Amino acid sequence: MSGLVSRAREAGSKVASLGSKAKEQVISIEQRAQQVALEKARLAQDHARTVTRNRMRSVAERSVDWAINRSAATFRASLVEESAPRVIRDLAHSVFDALWPDVAFEIKENVLVSIHESIDGYAPAWQEPAKVGGLRAVRAWFLYSFQPFDASGFRQLRWPSYWLLLAWSACPYYGAQGVFWLVMFVLMDRSDEYTLVNFALSFKALQFVTLGFAGLLVGCATYHLCLTADIHRISCDTDGPGQQRDFFFQFGAFWLQSTLVWAAFLLLPYSARYAGSQAHAIDEAAAVGTLEDVTADANGALPPQPAANTTYREDAGGYLRRMVVYDVLCFALVSAWVCAYGAYAGALTAGGQTHWQFRATCFFAKTVYGLLSFPFIPFVLPPFNSILTHAKPTAYDQAGTAVPLLSARERAEKERVERGEPARPPPKPGVYANVKSGLAHAGGALKGAGSAARNRALGMRGRGQRAAEAEIPVDAML
C-alpha cells in the first residue's frame, strides 16, 4: 500500500512539474507574442507616418513649384515695359533668366523648411552644448566669441572678447591680420559649407576695406606728406609707403592669407550642409536608416543629398566657386607686376638693401589686389549672399560645434527659456490637420491590433493552464 502511495506522489510531482514547465513556456510564448505584435504595430505605425509625411512633402513641393513658376512668368512679363528699347528688354530678361533659378531655389528652400516644421511638429532649434575643457575650451571661446549662433550683431558689440578678436582681425600691421586668419582656418569646422564660404567672404570683404580702400588712403596721404613736408624731416625713401621695417613680414602674411582663401575654395566641394531643408532630410535619414525613405523623388519633397562630408558636391558654394578663378588671376597679375618691376628696375640697391621704390611698388601692388576684391562685396550683402552661394547660415555654440544660426524669433524664444519663462507652444497643424488626424486614427487601429494580439496570447496562457491541470503533455499542446 505504501508503494502505491509513493508512486502516486511521484506521479503527482511529475504532473505538477509538467504543469509548471507548461506554464513557464506559455508565459514565454505570451511574452514573445506580445513583443512581436507590439514591434509589428510600431513598425507599421512608423511606416504609415513616414509615407504620410513623404506624401505631404511631395504635395507641398509640387504646390511650391507651381506657385514659383507662375510667379516667374508674371514677374518676367512685368519686369520691363514694352515701350522700352529692345536692347534694355533683352538685357533685363537675360539677367532675370540667369538669376531666377537661384532665387527660386532660395524661396523653395525657405518654404520647405517651414513646411517641415508644420509637418513634423515644432521642436526647439537649439540644444544644450556639451561641456568641453582644455584646448577645446579655448577653441570654443574663440569661435563662439567671433561667430555665435544665438547672438545678434548688436549683442556681440557688448562683448569685450568680440572687440578683441575684431581688432586682431582688422590690424594690418606686424602680420597680425594674417596670423588671425590662420588661427581661424585651423580652429573652424572645415567640413561645413557655410563656414568655408563665410571664411572666404569675410576675409575678402575685410581685404577690400583694409588692404584696398584703407591702403589707398594711407598711400596717398603718405606720398602727399613726403612730397610737401620739409625734405630734411620727411622723405619718400624713408617715410613713404612700404618703408616700414616689418613691411615684408606684412607682405608675406598677405601671401599667406590669399593661400588660406584658396584652400577654403578647394575644400568647398567636400563640405556638407548643416542647415536647411536638405540637412533636415539628412538628419531624418540618419534616424530612419536610409535616405531614400525620406527623399525619394516619387514620395519625398527633396532631392537626395549625401550625408557624408567626403562626397564631392559640384554645386557647393554656388557662384562663389567661380570667383576663385578671378581671384587667382588678379593675384597672378599683381605678382607679375611686382616681379616685372623688380627685374626691370632692380629690387636691391648697390649696398644690398631693398630699394625704396621696389618697396613702394609692393605696397601699391598689395593695395590694388585689395581693391580688386570689390566683386566679392555683393556676396556678403543680403539677400544676395544666400542667392549667390546657397549656403545656409551656421555658427558656433559654446562648445565650438557648428550649428544652424538662430533667427531673431528663435533667439528671443531661447532667451525666454533661459529666463525660466514658458516656451512658445507648437504651431497649430493648419492645413495638415486632416492628414494628421488620419495618421492618429491609423495609430489607434494599430494599437487595437496590438490589444487583440495580447488577448490571443492571454487565451493561449489559459489553455496552457487547463492542459497542465488535465496532465496533457506540453509537446502535444504546442
Secondary structure, 3 states (H helix, E strand, C coil): CHHHHHHHHHHHHHHHHHHHHHHHHHHHHHHHHHHHHHHHHHHHHHHHHHHHHHHHHHHHHHHHHHHHHHHHHHHHHCCCCCCCCHHHHHHHHHHHHHHHHHHHHHHHHHHHHHHHHHHHCCCCCCCCCCCCCCHHHHHHHHHHHHCECCCCHHHHCCCHHHHHHHHHHHCCCCCHHHHHHHHHHHHCCCCEHHHHHHHHHHHHHHHHHHHHHHHHHHHHHHHHHHHHCCCCCCCHHHHCCCCCCCHHHHHHHHHHHHHHHHHHHHHHHHCECCCCHHHHHHHHHHHHCCCHHHHCCCCCCCCCCCCCCCCCCCCCCCCHHHHHHHHHHHHHHHHHHHHHHHHHHCCECCCCCECHHHHHHHHHHHHHHHHCCHHHHHHHCCCHHHHHHCCCCEEECCCCCEEECCCHHHHHHHHHHHCCCCCCCCCCCHHHHHHHHHHHHHHHHHHHHHHHHHHHHHHHHHHHHHHHHCCCCHHHHC
